[in-house]
Amino acid sequence: MAIIDYKCEDCGEKFFEIVNASNRDKVICPKCESKNINQIFEGKCLGGANKSCSGSCSGCSGC
């Protein structure tokens, strides 16, 4: 299983999904239900020194 970041090309919504090989091609936008999505890299922080880090800050030394 993997956490994958996506962006909907129709409405611009950014979201993530936990996917595996069997459901990766079934991901749809949670906002507009479009299948016109692309994988993006958002650089999530999942721990490190700063446990409260959201992973969306620039130049974070805790991630």
N, C-alpha and C positions, 0 to 999 in steps of 0.2 A: 504494500500500500504506500501511496505517496500523497503529499499535499502539493497540489498544483495550482498556481495562480493563473487566472484567465482574465481577458478583457473582451466584452461584447462589442463587436464592430457596429452593431445597429444602434444601441442606446448608450454605449460608453461605460457601462457598469463594470467595475473591477470586483472580482470575487475569487474565492478559492474553493476547491473541492478535494475531498479525500477520495482518491481513485485507485483502482487496481486494473489489471489487464482486461477484465470482463466488462467494466463499466466506463472506461476512459472515453470511448466514442459516443457515449450517451449523455454527456454533460450538456446542459442547456443553461442559458442565462436565467438567474432567479428573478430578475426584474421584469424582463419582457418575453421570456421563454424562447428566445431566438437560439438557433443552432450555429449562428454566424459568430463564433468565438475563436480567439487565438490564445495560445499559451504565452504568458509573459513572465518575467522574473522580477519579483518585488523585493527579494532579500529579507525574508522574515527572520526575526530573532526568536529562537526557541529556548533561551536560557542564558547561560554565561554569567558574568559577574553581577549584572543588573537584572534580576529576576522580573522586575516590573516593566522592563523595556517592551515597547509595542513593536519594535522592529521597523518603524516607519520614520525614525529620526535620521537626519543626515549627520555623518561623522560620529556616530555613536561608538564610544570606546568600550562599552559594556557588552557588546554583542560579539 
